[in-house]
């Protein structure tokens, strides 16, 4: 197999997240083992460094470009949007400048996690529980990083040491074997809840045992589809998701009352976050360079706002998907319905009167710098929470996996999907569906629930169910024409091209 050097193209950066007490610690995710890993404070600094490095993969839209082949999100081909557009139209190549954000920061996270996993036993001044909890963080972040890497690129390097040297590409099967093993360790080693600044109210900032179980359920569900097609994993996915559902009181999980609450600036820490990346743009710099990049997030106000309101036109919704999206409070919280030309409320229009004539996403817009009266964006970044795993995803994972297990959809599967539908203002799913129809209904539900720029991207559902080309059949004629032709039989364009390493 080809060899690739896993090079960290971007210098090691120290970033901040959450409230000030959490940031006082010196994050050292990749420190010389000879002078580190002695005390509980060393372990705390290492876990902080890992989590903050991982956050950098999600404080901008770039990595999500690899998911733009989905039918729910699109962009335009002008200016610096070509990196997104090339994925949207199936012509991305190894020189794409957007996808390297994920590649770089996932491997930086893996490097730091490997260092912690190798060296945590040396922290003899820490307690056994402190060592175990810290190692659980390392295993979790390594697993979730490899999970995104293999779903995006297929076979990729799989270094297990802190020194990222030349590596043969590991197959998806090999990577999934490691991901499962890591998450099983994380399940045993992570706490049910953190204390101190690692817990904001009733929300845990770092992953917990519940987070590991939820991610493992998603991993099993993915393994049941393409490329592995290990259908025996449906049962494992259902069982693991059910553990999260049955134990939701232990971890404080549940759906927030209204979908719009998820995107409210005053609700950044909430019970639906099974695992998330948190930001605070107002924290002072901890960089030697006097910059505070990473404290905030570009997923905030401007990315998904139209130019007519001062936005960057980074991405917007595909029209056919938007038209199929069921009306109700979820749709109204997902998409902007009214636009003010020049931020003038007297010049209110719908999306058809905008330059790009597409509906824009309202998610991530609400922030302290956003004026809801005029839609004016007073800052280019924000503090919006990026949800890696929401409880709604756990419910939908269970519903699909249970239905695809022996016996087909039962009452518990219907209850899980209906809990999500009821929150969205929809009626309950029709009874008596067969396995295939029920699964398709759940996947459609998941597409609406996580439409647009979310880590639980619809793209990953399309590739695992081998329906990428099928999804393009309804592409509106007004969209950018496809340059490449995805194929659900040969899986052409399913994986992103491996980036050029310089």
N, C-alpha and C positions, 0 to 999 in steps of 0.2 A: 504494500500500500504506500501511497505518497506520504512523505514526511512534511510536517509543518512546524515551524518554530513559533511557539506561543510567545510573542513579544508584547510587552506592555508599552503601547505606543504613547500613552499619556502618563506623565509623571505621577508618582504617588501623591495623593492629595488628602488632606485632612478636612473633613466636612462636618457639619453639625446638624443636629436634628433634635426635635422635642424641646423641652424647656431647659432653662439655664443650668440647673443642677446637674442634669444629664450631660451637659457639655463641658463641665469643669474638668472632667477626666481627660487624660492625654491619650487619644486613641492610637494604639500601636499594633495594628493588625499584622504587621510583617516585620518583626524586630529580631535582631540577632539572638538566637536561643541561648548563647553563652552568657548573655547579660540580662536576660529576661526570663519570664515564666518561673518566678520564685514565689510570689505572693498572690493573695486573692485580688489585690489591686491590679497586679499584672494581668491576671486573667480577665478582669473587668475591662481593662484598657484594650485587650486583644479582641474581645467580643464587640466592644464599641467600634473599633476600627473596621471590623468585618461588616457590621451592619451599615456603617456610614459609607463604606465603599460600594456596597450593594445599592444603597440609595441613589448613587450617581448614575446607575443604569436607567433610572426612572424619573429623573428630574427634568427631562426633556423628551421630545417626541421621537427623536432619531431612531432608536432601536425598533420602535413600533412600525417603522417603514416596512419591515419584513412581513408584516401582516396586512399590508394594503391590497393584496390580491383578493381579499375577501370582498363580499358584495355589499357590505354595510358602510364602508369608508372609502373616500377617494380624495383627490386633490387636483390641482391644476399643474400644468407643465412649465410654468414660467419661473424665471429667476432661480432661486436656490431650492425650489421645490422638486427639481428633477429627480433627486434621490428617492423621494417618495413616489413620484409619478412613474418611475421605471418599474417599481414593484407593482403598482396598480395596473399597469398595462403589460405586465409580464415580459419585461426586457432588461431586468436588472443584471449586472455583471459583477465581476469580482472587484471592480474599482469603485463600487457604490460607496459614497462617503457617509451614508446614514447608518448602515448596519454595523459599522465598526464600533459604535457606541456600546451596543450590547456585547459584542465580542470582547472588547477591551475590559469592560468593567465586570463582566461575568468571570473572566479569567483572573482579574485582579482579586475578586472575591474568593475564587478557588485557591489562589496562591496563599492568601491570608488564612483561609480555613485550613488548608493543608498544614501550615505552620503551627496553628493551634492544636490540631489533631495530633501532630507528631510530638508536641512538647508539653501538653497540659499535665501529664503525669509528673513532670519535674517541679511543679508548683507545690512543693512539700509544706510550705508555710500556709497553704490554703486547706480548707476542710475537704473531705471526700465529696460532700454535696456540692461545694463550690467548684471543684474540679469537674465533677460530672455534669453540672448545669452548663458550664462553659464549653465543654466538649460537645454537648448537645447542640449548642449554637453553631459550632463549626460544622458539624455533620449536616445540620439543616440547611445552612447557607450553601454548602458545597452541593448538596442534592438539588436544591431549587435552581442553582446556576446551571448545573449540567442538564437538568430537565428542560430549561429554555434553550440551551445550546443544541441539544439533539433534536428537539422538535423543530428548530429553525434551520439547522444545517445538516442534520442526519449524522453521518460519521464525522467525528471531530476528535482532536487530541484529548487525552484523558490523563493529564499528569496528576500524580498522587503525592507529589513532594512539593515543598515550598519553592524549590528551584525549578522554574518552568523551562526545561530543556527541550531539545528536539523530541518530538513524539510521533509515533505512528498513529494514524487515525484509528480510534476505537469504533467498533460497530455500534449501532443503536442498541442491540441486545446487550452488549458489554456495558454500555453506559447505563441502561435501565437496571441491570443487575447491581451496579454500584449505587444508583439512586435509591433502590429499594433497601439495600443493606444500610446505607447511611440514615435513611428515615426510620428504619426499625431501631437503630441505635438512638436516634434523636428522641423517638417515642419514650424510650426507657430513661434517658438522661435529662431531658428538659423538665422544668417544673410545670405544675399546673398553672401557676401564677408567679409573677415576679414581684419584687418589693422595691420601695424607694423610687427613684426617678425613672426606673424602667417600667413603671406602671403609672399611667395618667388616669386618675380616677379609678374606673373599673376596666380600663383598657391596657393591655400589655403591649409595650413597645417592641420587645424582642419576641421571637417565636416561643411558643409553649408546646406542651404535649398535645394539646388540641390542634395547634397549627400543623404539627407533624402528621397527625392522623388524617387531617383534611387534605393535606398535600399528597399523602400516600394514596388516598382514595382516588384523587385525580390522576395520579400516575398509573394506577391499575386500570382505570377507565381508558386512558390513552393507549396502554399496551394492548387492550382488547381490540383496538382498531388498527389502521395502517400506521406503520409498516409491519408491525409484529403480528397482528391479527391473532393474538392469544386470547380466544374468547373465554377461556376459563378464568380470566382476570375480572370478568364482570361480577362474578360472585364475590371475589375479594374486595372489589371496589364498593359494592353494596354494603358488605359487612363493615368495612372501615368507615364509610360515611355514616352508617347507622350508629357506630360508636360515638361519633361526634354529635349526632342528633340526640341520642339518648343521654349523653353527658353534657349537653349544652349549659345546664345550670352550673356545672363545675367550672366552666370557662367563661360563663356569662354571655354566651352567644344568643343571637336571635335576630329577627328582621326588625329594622327600625320601622316606626309606624307608617311613614310616608316615604316614597321613593326620593322625593325632592330633598328630604332631610339628609340623605347621604352626601349631598353636594353643598350643603349649607356651611358657610365659613364658621359658624358657631357650633358645628357638630362634627368637628374633625376627628374626635375620639368617640367612637360609638360601638355598640354591641355587635354590629354586623361585621366588623372587621375581625376576621379570624387571623389574618396576618396582613400587615400593611407597611408602607414606607411613609414616615412622617417628616414634615419639614417645618421650619420656622424662619422665614426670611428676615425677621427682625433681630436675630441673634447677632452679636458682634463677631467680627472676623477672628478666626483662630489660625489663619494662614500667616506664614512669615512674609508672604508677598502682599499683604494688605488687602486681599480680595476675600470675598465671602461667598464665592460660587459654591453651590451645594447646600448652603443654608436654606435657600429657597428653591422654588421649582418653576421651571418654564411651562409645566403642565397647567399653570395658572392662567390668568385672564387673556393674554393676547393670542395664544397659539390657535385656538379654534374660533376666534372671532373674525367677522368680515372686515375687509379693509375700509368699508364705509363707516365703521364704528371705531377705527383705529387699530384693528386687529391685523394679524399676520397671514391670514388665509392659509394656515398650515394644512388643514384638512377639514373636510365637511362630509355630510352624509350622501350616500348614493341615492338617487331619486327613486328607483324601483323599490329598494328596501324601505325607504321612508314611506312610500305609498302603501306598502303592505303592513307597516307597523300599526298595531291596533291602537285606536284612539283611546285617550284616557290620561290620568295623571302621570303615568310613567313616560308616555310619549312627550308630554308637555315639559317634563323635567329633563328629558334627554335632549330635545331639540329646542332651539330658540324659535319662537313663533312670530314675533314682531321685531322689526329692525328699524333703528332710527338713523336715517341718512345724516351724516355729519353730526351724530349725537344729538340731533334735534327731535324731541318728542313730537313736534308738529309735523314732522316728515316721516311718519310711520308707514312702513311697507312690509310686504311679505317677501319670502326669499326669491320669488321670481323677478323681483325688481332690483336684485343685487347684480353686481358685475359677473359673478360666477354662477348665478342662478341655481344655487343649491342650498338646502337647509343646513344650518350650522349647529354644531353640538353646544348645548348649554352646560354640560358637565365641566367641572373645574373652573367655571367662570367666576362664581361667587367668591370674592376675596375682599379683604379690607380696602384694597385699592380700586375696587370696582364700584361704580355708581349705578345702582339699578334704575335710577330715575332717568338718566341720560344714556346709559350703557357705555359711559366713558371709562376707558382703561387708564388708570393713573399710575400704573407701574407695569414693567415688562415681566415681572415674576411674582410668585405668590407662595402660599404655604399649604396648598391643597394636599390632602391625603391621597396617596395613590394606593388603592386597594389591591393587594396581591391575591388574596382569597377572601371572598365574602361568604357569609352564611348562606346567602341565596344560592351560591354555587354548590355548596355542600348539599343542599336540598335537591337541586337539579341533577347533581352527580348521582345521588342515591336513587332518584326516580328512574333515570335512564338505566343505571346498572342493575337495579332490581328487576326492571321490566325485561332486560335482556338476559337475565339469569333463567334457570329452569323454572317453568311455571308462568312466565310472562308477568305482565303488570298486575299487582295486587292492590289492595286497598291502601297499604302504606305508601306505595309508589304514587298513587293518585293524591294522597294527602300531601305528600312532599311538593309535587308540582303545583297543586292548587293553593298551597300556602303562598307561593310566589305570585301566582296569578291573582289571588285575592288582593294582595298588597298593591298590585298594578291596576286594580279596578276592573278586572276581567271576571267573567263567569267561570265556573269550574269546567275542567276538561271533560269532553263527552265520555261516558262510560262505555265499556265493551270494546275498546280498541285492541287490535292485535299488537304483537311485539313491535313490528316495523312501524306501524302508524303511531303507536305511542312514543316510540323513540324519536320519530320525526317531529312529533308535536313538542317534545321536551327540548330538542335541539333548536327548534324555532323559538321556543320560549326563552331559551338561553341567549339566542341571538338578540332578541329584543331587550332582555334584561341587561346585557353587557355591550350593547351597541356602541360602536365607535372606539375611542382610544382607551381601552381598558386592558390590563394584563390578561384577563380571561378572554382573550380575543376570539372572535368568531372564526377567524382563520384557522385556528388549531382544531376546531370542530370540523371544519370543512375538509382538512387534509386527513384527519383520522377516519372520517366516514367516506372518504374518496368521492367527494361531491364538489370539488373546486370548479371543474368545467361546467357541471350542471348549474352551479350558482351563477355562472356568467351568461347563461341562456336568457335571463330576464334583464340583462343590462340595458338601461335606457339608451336610446340612440343619441341622446345629448351628451353622454359620457365620453371621455377620451377613448378613441378606438384602441382595441387591443392590438399590440404588436406581436406578441407571442400567443400561442394557442395551448392552454393547459389541457392535459389529457388525463382523464380519470382512470384509464386502463394502464397507461405507461407511467403515470405520475410525473410527467414532465411539468416543470415549474413548481413542484410541490416544495422542494427544499431550496433555500437561498444558496447562491454561489458562495463558495468559501472566499473570504476576503483576501486580498493580496497583502502579504505580510512584508513590511519594509524594515 
